[in-house]
Amino acid sequence: MLAGLFLAAGLVLSSMLGTTAWVKIKNSQFITSKGSTRKNVKSDLVVWKGSFTTEAPTLLDAQHKLKTDAAKVSDFLNQNGVTNLVFKPIAIEEIQASVSNETNGESVSRQRTVGYRLTQKVRVESDDVERMAELDTTPLVEQDVLFTTEPPQFLYTKVAEEKIEMLADATKDARARAEQIAAQGSRSIANLHDAEMGVFQITPLHETDTSGDGENDTSSLDKTITAVVTATFLLK
């Protein structure tokens, strides 16, 4: 008997909530819904960065070795089809060491320059994203070049062009959702009253991370762009 009472109360509450929703739709002049659309794209630009370092007791020796290494880097990249490379200014760092001297029977330590460390960075922008994604710089290390690379940045440059079409599709999705809701109150959709664009999310393919400021993934070759629109429609 107690179970029957709970079941009856549940049915009454459900009916009340449904009726309340119907009344709100029935009496309102506007309805707001959120629509979205997604598009999978492949990156069309890669920014690739690397750097190489030399050390020598004198600045002149370090510069000569760095110049030799720069030629090796340039030859290696050219042989791999990379031609639009840019060498950045050289960074110079003094290598210090502590030297002890005896003065009046006491040991005194001071810093002394014992060598120089030179570092030069190289930057490449290319639309051959797959070639750069697979580039292996191990042969440079085998040539005695202390070369390191940063993770490539994969970009999609046509986002601005995609926005107009995607926002239109997201608005259509919002309208379809609003029509389904309005139909429950025996109403239909008239004109679009206003719409608010959400931030675009560019995420790795099959990932759904989002942020309030919008995701802008640069780590993956294949991406998903998501557009969201919150639209308010006039009911009739």
Secondary structure, DSSP 4 states (H G I P E B T S, - for coil): -HHHHHHHHHHHHHHHHHHHHHHHHHH-SEEEEEEEEEEEEE--EEEEEEEEEEEESSHHHHHHHHHHHHHHHHHHHHHTT---EEEPPPEEEEEEEEEEEEETTEEEEEEEEEEEEEEEEEEEEES-HHHHHT---HHHHHTT-EEEEPPPEEE-TTHHHHHHHHHHHHHHHHHHHHHHHHHTTT--EEEEEEEEEPPPEEEETT-----TT--B--S-SEEEEEEEEEEEEEE-
